[in-house]
Amino acid sequence: MPSPDAQITREEVRFQSGETECAAVLLRPDAADDVPCVVLGHGFGAVKEGGLIRSGERFAEAGYASLAFDYRYFGESGGEPRQLLDISKQLDDWQAAVAFARGQAGIDPDRIAIWGSSFGGGHVWDVAASDPRIAAAISQVPYIDGVKTLLGLGPVHSLRLTVAALADFASGLIGRGPRRIAIVGRPGSTAAMTTPDALPGYSSIYDPEFEWRNEFVSRVALKMPLYRPGRRAPSLGCPILVQVASDDAITPPGPAIEAAGNAPKGELITYAGLGHFDIYRGEPFEQALSDQLDFLGRHLSA
């Protein structure tokens, strides 16, 4: 077991992924050797300052190393065009982040856990299924099934996203720059997420002084219905903790509950009365973190 209440060190690091570098924050307990590490990746359009570092600090305080990273094209990572959400490249970024963590002195390469939230909570299923060395995975309010998620948006919202995606695709064909739309917006607007809690909830994951970009290159909307990471559940060899918010209007809980049941070592926790963004702050955050630490303590012990 890691030693809790350790003093921690923080290091700004970069690692190669594809044609560019990803930025990350590496946190680790002082004077600790061969410790487990939790690699953290975020959701749709978000960056590490939106709760990843906050969670990573708490893991480090509990005696684990942590690596919170930005996908390429976002945040402090490199790559052009900016705000491009490419699913396959994000999965490559995950693999590069795990490889980087395994290569760090003082980190046990065979005790790497992966932690993803929302869209990243879907990514961890693919990463864990593809890498048998992953020791454990945490999937928080995850995007599990693109078809079921988009059906929940309703036909008008889905049509808006499709039109925006086709406009961006057409712009690329004629050599013009990418077209972007908002990540979150008010109900009735053109954005990826427009539920009543989307704009205030997404904003709340960042500290008030942090300036985050509310836009993404819209072509990804054409691929989202085809992305169904929950289908990898039966092939997961590691334990996975699935944390579901009962009132989640962004990523419907049904597919995540089903995927947890299909994973050979799946563990499911449902948080009653919570929406998608509630788990990032306050008491819900503390409860979710406590459950994560309990899970990691059981599955990452030496």
C-alpha positions as CSV (number, residue, x, y, z in Angstrom):
1,M,0.0,0.0,0.0
2,P,1.2,3.5,-0.7
3,S,2.0,5.7,2.3
4,P,-0.8,8.3,2.8
5,D,-0.3,11.9,3.8
6,A,2.9,12.1,1.9
7,Q,4.6,15.4,0.8
8,I,4.3,15.7,-3.0
9,T,6.4,17.1,-5.8
10,R,4.9,18.6,-8.9
11,E,6.6,18.6,-12.3
12,E,5.5,20.0,-15.6
13,V,6.4,17.4,-18.3
14,R,5.9,16.7,-22.0
15,F,5.8,13.5,-23.9
16,Q,5.8,12.6,-27.6
17,S,2.5,11.4,-29.1
18,G,2.3,11.2,-32.9
19,E,3.5,14.3,-34.6
20,T,3.6,16.5,-31.5
21,E,4.0,16.6,-27.8
22,C,1.3,16.3,-25.0
23,A,1.6,18.5,-21.9
24,A,1.1,16.9,-18.5
25,V,1.5,17.4,-14.8
26,L,3.4,14.7,-12.9
27,L,2.7,14.5,-9.2
28,R,4.4,12.1,-6.9
29,P,5.0,11.5,-3.2
30,D,8.4,12.6,-2.0
31,A,11.1,10.0,-1.2
32,A,8.8,7.2,-2.5
33,D,10.0,4.5,-4.8
34,D,8.2,1.9,-6.9
35,V,4.8,3.5,-6.3
36,P,1.7,2.9,-8.4
37,C,0.7,5.7,-10.8
38,V,-2.8,6.9,-11.9
39,V,-2.9,8.3,-15.4
40,L,-5.8,10.8,-15.9
41,G,-7.4,12.0,-19.1
42,H,-10.4,14.3,-19.5
43,G,-13.6,14.5,-21.4
44,F,-15.0,16.3,-24.4
45,G,-12.9,19.4,-25.1
46,A,-11.7,19.7,-21.5
47,V,-8.1,20.2,-20.3
48,K,-6.2,19.1,-17.2
49,E,-7.0,22.2,-15.2
50,G,-10.7,21.2,-15.2
51,G,-10.4,18.8,-12.3
52,L,-7.7,16.4,-13.4
53,I,-4.9,18.1,-11.5
54,R,-7.2,18.4,-8.5
55,S,-7.8,14.7,-8.5
56,G,-4.2,13.9,-9.2
57,E,-3.1,16.0,-6.2
58,R,-5.4,13.9,-4.0
59,F,-4.0,10.7,-5.4
60,A,-0.5,11.9,-4.7
61,E,-1.4,12.9,-1.2
62,A,-2.6,9.3,-0.7
63,G,0.7,8.0,-1.8
64,Y,0.2,7.4,-5.5
65,A,2.0,9.1,-8.4
66,S,-0.3,10.7,-10.9
67,L,0.0,12.0,-14.4
68,A,-2.7,14.4,-15.7
69,F,-2.4,15.2,-19.4
70,D,-3.9,17.3,-22.2
71,Y,-4.8,15.6,-25.5
72,R,-3.0,16.9,-28.5
73,Y,-4.6,20.0,-30.0
74,F,-5.9,21.1,-26.6
75,G,-4.6,23.1,-23.7
76,E,-0.9,23.2,-23.4
77,S,-0.3,20.3,-25.8
78,G,0.9,20.9,-29.4
79,G,-0.7,20.2,-32.7
80,E,-2.8,22.0,-35.3
81,P,-5.6,22.8,-35.9
82,R,-6.4,23.8,-32.3
83,Q,-9.5,22.3,-30.6
84,L,-9.5,19.3,-33.0
85,L,-11.0,16.3,-31.2
86,D,-9.8,13.2,-33.0
87,I,-10.9,10.0,-31.3
88,S,-8.2,7.7,-32.7
89,K,-5.5,10.2,-31.9
90,Q,-6.8,10.7,-28.3
91,L,-6.5,6.9,-27.8
92,D,-3.0,7.1,-29.1
93,D,-2.3,10.0,-26.6
94,W,-3.6,7.7,-23.8
95,Q,-1.1,5.0,-24.9
96,A,1.7,7.5,-25.0
97,A,0.8,8.8,-21.6
98,V,0.8,5.3,-20.1
99,A,4.2,4.5,-21.8
100,F,5.6,7.8,-20.4
101,A,4.4,6.9,-16.9
102,R,5.9,3.4,-17.1
103,G,9.3,4.9,-18.0
104,Q,9.6,7.2,-15.0
105,A,12.0,6.4,-12.2
106,G,10.3,5.5,-9.0
107,I,7.1,4.4,-10.7
108,D,6.2,0.7,-10.7
109,P,5.4,0.0,-14.4
110,D,3.2,-2.9,-13.6
111,R,0.9,-0.9,-11.3
112,I,-0.5,1.7,-13.7
113,A,-4.1,2.6,-13.3
114,I,-6.0,4.8,-15.8
115,W,-8.7,7.3,-14.8
116,G,-11.1,8.9,-17.3
117,S,-14.1,11.1,-17.0
118,S,-17.0,11.7,-19.4
119,F,-15.6,11.2,-23.0
120,G,-12.3,10.1,-21.4
121,G,-14.3,7.7,-19.2
122,G,-15.2,6.0,-22.5
123,H,-11.6,6.0,-23.7
124,V,-10.4,4.0,-20.7
125,W,-12.4,1.0,-21.8
126,D,-10.6,0.9,-25.1
127,V,-7.2,1.6,-23.6
128,A,-7.6,-1.1,-20.9
129,A,-8.8,-3.7,-23.4
130,S,-5.9,-3.0,-25.7
131,D,-3.2,-3.1,-22.9
132,P,-3.1,-6.2,-20.7
133,R,-0.6,-4.6,-18.4
134,I,-3.1,-2.0,-17.2
135,A,-3.6,-2.9,-13.5
136,A,-6.9,-1.1,-12.9
137,A,-9.3,1.5,-14.6
138,I,-11.7,4.1,-13.3
139,S,-14.5,5.2,-15.6
140,Q,-16.4,8.3,-14.2
141,V,-19.7,9.4,-15.7
142,P,-18.6,7.8,-19.0
143,Y,-19.5,8.2,-22.6
144,I,-20.2,4.5,-23.5
145,D,-22.4,4.3,-26.5
146,G,-22.5,6.9,-29.2
147,V,-25.8,5.9,-30.7
148,K,-27.7,5.9,-27.4
149,T,-26.1,9.1,-26.3
150,L,-27.0,10.9,-29.5
151,L,-30.6,9.5,-29.4
152,G,-30.9,11.1,-26.0
153,L,-30.1,14.5,-27.5
154,G,-33.3,14.5,-29.6
155,P,-33.7,15.0,-33.4
156,V,-33.4,18.8,-33.5
157,H,-30.1,18.9,-31.6
158,S,-28.7,15.9,-33.5
159,L,-29.6,17.7,-36.8
160,R,-27.8,20.9,-35.7
161,L,-24.6,18.9,-34.9
162,T,-24.8,17.0,-38.2
163,V,-25.2,20.2,-40.2
164,A,-22.2,21.8,-38.4
165,A,-20.1,18.7,-38.9
166,L,-20.9,18.6,-42.6
167,A,-20.1,22.3,-43.0
168,D,-16.7,21.7,-41.4
169,F,-16.0,18.6,-43.6
170,A,-17.0,20.6,-46.7
171,S,-14.7,23.5,-45.6
172,G,-11.8,21.1,-45.5
173,L,-12.5,19.7,-48.9
174,I,-12.2,23.1,-50.5
175,G,-9.1,24.0,-48.6
176,R,-10.5,26.4,-46.1
177,G,-9.8,26.3,-42.4
178,P,-11.7,24.2,-39.8
179,R,-15.1,25.4,-38.6
180,R,-15.8,25.3,-34.9
181,I,-18.8,25.4,-32.7
182,A,-19.3,25.6,-28.9
183,I,-18.6,22.7,-26.6
184,V,-21.4,23.8,-24.3
185,G,-24.3,26.2,-24.8
186,R,-27.7,27.2,-23.6
187,P,-30.7,25.0,-24.5
188,G,-31.6,25.5,-28.2
189,S,-28.2,26.7,-29.2
190,T,-25.7,24.9,-31.6
191,A,-23.2,23.2,-29.3
192,A,-22.2,19.7,-28.4
193,M,-24.0,19.9,-25.0
194,T,-27.0,22.0,-24.5
195,T,-28.9,20.6,-21.5
196,P,-29.8,23.1,-18.8
197,D,-26.9,22.1,-16.7
198,A,-24.3,22.0,-19.5
199,L,-23.0,25.5,-19.6
200,P,-23.0,26.2,-15.8
201,G,-21.8,22.7,-15.0
202,Y,-18.9,22.6,-17.5
203,S,-17.8,26.1,-16.4
204,S,-17.8,25.0,-12.8
205,I,-15.1,22.3,-13.3
206,Y,-12.6,25.1,-13.8
207,D,-11.4,27.6,-11.2
208,P,-13.0,31.1,-11.9
209,E,-9.7,32.7,-13.0
210,F,-8.9,30.0,-15.6
211,E,-9.7,30.9,-19.2
212,W,-10.9,27.8,-21.1
213,R,-11.9,27.6,-24.8
214,N,-15.5,26.9,-25.4
215,E,-15.2,25.5,-29.0
216,F,-14.2,22.4,-30.9
217,V,-13.7,21.5,-34.6
218,S,-17.2,20.2,-35.4
219,R,-16.3,17.3,-37.8
220,V,-16.0,14.9,-35.0
221,A,-19.8,14.8,-34.7
222,L,-19.8,12.6,-37.8
223,K,-17.8,9.9,-36.0
224,M,-19.4,10.1,-32.5
225,P,-22.3,7.7,-33.3
226,L,-19.8,5.1,-34.3
227,Y,-17.8,5.3,-31.1
228,R,-19.1,2.7,-28.7
229,P,-16.2,1.9,-26.2
230,G,-18.6,-0.1,-24.0
231,R,-18.4,-2.9,-26.5
232,R,-14.9,-3.6,-25.2
233,A,-16.3,-4.5,-21.8
234,P,-16.1,-8.4,-22.2
235,S,-12.4,-8.2,-23.2
236,L,-11.2,-6.2,-20.2
237,G,-8.7,-8.1,-18.1
238,C,-8.3,-5.6,-15.3
239,P,-10.7,-4.5,-12.6
240,I,-12.7,-1.4,-13.7
241,L,-14.7,1.0,-11.4
242,V,-17.7,2.5,-13.1
243,Q,-19.2,5.6,-11.4
244,V,-22.6,6.6,-12.7
245,A,-24.7,9.7,-11.9
246,S,-28.4,8.6,-11.8
247,D,-29.7,11.9,-13.2
248,D,-27.0,12.3,-15.9
249,A,-28.5,14.1,-19.0
250,I,-25.2,14.2,-20.8
251,T,-24.0,10.6,-20.8
252,P,-27.0,8.4,-20.0
253,P,-26.3,6.0,-17.2
254,G,-28.0,2.9,-18.8
255,P,-25.1,2.0,-21.2
256,A,-22.5,2.4,-18.5
257,I,-24.5,0.2,-16.1
258,E,-24.8,-2.4,-18.8
259,A,-21.1,-2.2,-19.6
260,A,-20.1,-2.6,-16.0
261,G,-22.2,-5.8,-15.9
262,N,-20.4,-7.1,-19.0
263,A,-16.9,-6.5,-17.7
264,P,-15.5,-9.6,-16.0
265,K,-14.1,-7.5,-13.1
266,G,-16.6,-4.6,-13.3
267,E,-17.5,-2.7,-10.1
268,L,-20.5,-0.3,-10.3
269,I,-21.4,2.6,-8.1
270,T,-24.5,4.8,-8.8
271,Y,-24.7,8.2,-7.2
272,A,-28.4,9.0,-6.6
273,G,-29.7,12.4,-7.5
274,L,-26.5,13.6,-9.2
275,G,-26.2,15.1,-12.7
276,H,-23.2,14.8,-15.0
277,F,-21.1,17.7,-13.6
278,D,-22.0,17.4,-9.9
279,I,-19.2,14.8,-9.3
280,Y,-16.4,17.3,-10.0
281,R,-16.9,19.5,-6.9
282,G,-18.0,19.5,-3.3
283,E,-19.3,16.5,-1.4
284,P,-20.0,14.5,-4.5
285,F,-16.4,14.9,-5.5
286,E,-15.2,13.8,-2.1
287,Q,-17.5,10.7,-2.1
288,A,-16.4,9.7,-5.6
289,L,-12.7,10.2,-4.7
290,S,-13.2,8.1,-1.5
291,D,-14.6,5.3,-3.6
292,Q,-11.8,5.6,-6.1
293,L,-9.1,5.4,-3.3
294,D,-10.9,2.4,-1.9
295,F,-10.8,0.7,-5.3
296,L,-7.2,1.6,-6.0
297,G,-6.2,0.4,-2.5
298,R,-7.7,-3.0,-3.2
299,H,-6.3,-3.4,-6.7
300,L,-2.9,-1.6,-6.7
301,S,-1.5,-3.0,-3.5
302,A,2.0,-4.5,-3.8
